[in-house]
Amino acid sequence: MSDKQKKPQKLKARLPRGFVDRSASDIRAVNEMTSKIRAVYEHYGFDPIETPLFEYTDALGKFLPDSDRPNEGVFSLQDDDEQWMSLRYDLTAPLARHVAENFNEIQLPYRTYRAGYVFRNEKPGPGRFRQFMQFDADTVGAPGVQADAEMCMMMADTLEALGIKRGDYVIRVNNRKVLDGVLEAIGLGGDDKAAQRLNVLRAIDKLDKFGPEGVALLLGAGRKDESGDFTKGAGLDQGQIEKVLFFVGIKDYAESAAQLAELVAGTSKGGEGVEELNFIGSLVTSAGYQSDRIKIDPSVVRGLEYYTGPVYEAELLFDVTNEKGEKVVFGSVGGGGRYDGLVSRFMGQPVPATGFSIGVSRLMTALKNLGKLGTDEVIEPVLVTVMDGDVDAMGRYQRLTQQLRAAGIRAEMFQGNWKKFGNQLKYADRRGCPIAIIQGGDERAQGVVQIKDLIEGKRLSGEIEDNASWREARVAQETAPEAELVEKVKAILAAQAEDRKRAG
């Protein structure tokens, strides 16, 4: 029997399902986009805040008393004091906790924005990730719907700041109170009807997925899908279903406003909701935002279980080509609404709040489709090559690199195996470096450097037929005093930029 230990197996490198690594180009694109969003928010007088990735699970509103491990929909773990903590699933619940915890120090109305990753413990699929970025703005402590109107205007300004022109987007606005009025008008008011109302809301939320016919089935007896699975419906009769579908099917609010007001007349909240919608419409119109930018639209049904008043959604109207080659409308890239009950959970007193969230990844995809993102040039670094490894030589190479950086030029000193000089130029080629700086012992003694234009050299290499011609031409390479290094490099980079501009 051999005493040799078994060779340890290599650890398999694998990415968890539902998560992605981000490339340099994606990171730069997100930074470019979020900086433009941030500028609009700051212009409106909002200030940044940051909350941690983890919150206590009950603070997020996701604690499940019937489960030993509250991880349905969220990623959870137990702290050393046996309290459950979860990765945040949105940025709003942590804000509510922050406001409640610091209520006496916060100046109301509290106008804040924040960007960050959120996490969903859900089955991943095409376009569905377990980690993604949101960018939120909220106003806490402002009870009037003028705050909601301002959010809608800020959403419109944000999309335009990102290069989305008018006609390619619309901010659609609805009000939860109007739907509450419709439900009350068809006999679903009162605490005893709460479960049935929730089923109606869930059915309405499937409007985009199943269309009016599918929603009608879910509002009635139920719906059987293609696999044969049956989903029990909300149990409404035909008259009730028609009134609900009328509400969510309104396309022209101005034409249907009177009929809608008549439908909810006499209900506790419906009339108030209609008044709020009309007020928002008047405010945004007075500020110059016509219905081609901000539109009252009762078909908006996002988050109706969550919001307490106005709800709004940013929708992109242009076509994109999906993975199947089909033309599809891009759709929603963000939205929000009034959530007066969220902070109140901690306070025991009413605390009005409204806000919206932008889906950063989805919006980034849209902007790339429009050619509005990731078009900024990223120039790879100038490479200072290494010919000698002694302390004096290395000090010189590092000094040259720092001189370039101090002048605002992206530069790096080669950090690999310097003894094979050919590998350094191969590295520069693969990296896409525009220029290589070369200084051997002879050049160092003379106080000069060789500056090699790698872009021009690559172009000319196809025009020179043999090595003798190449050596004779000294293609795209010049000798310059060390003192003129920065000036010469800048001139070559400017010439390369001009060539790219001419090439289109």
Disulfide bonds with the S-S distance in Angstrom:
none
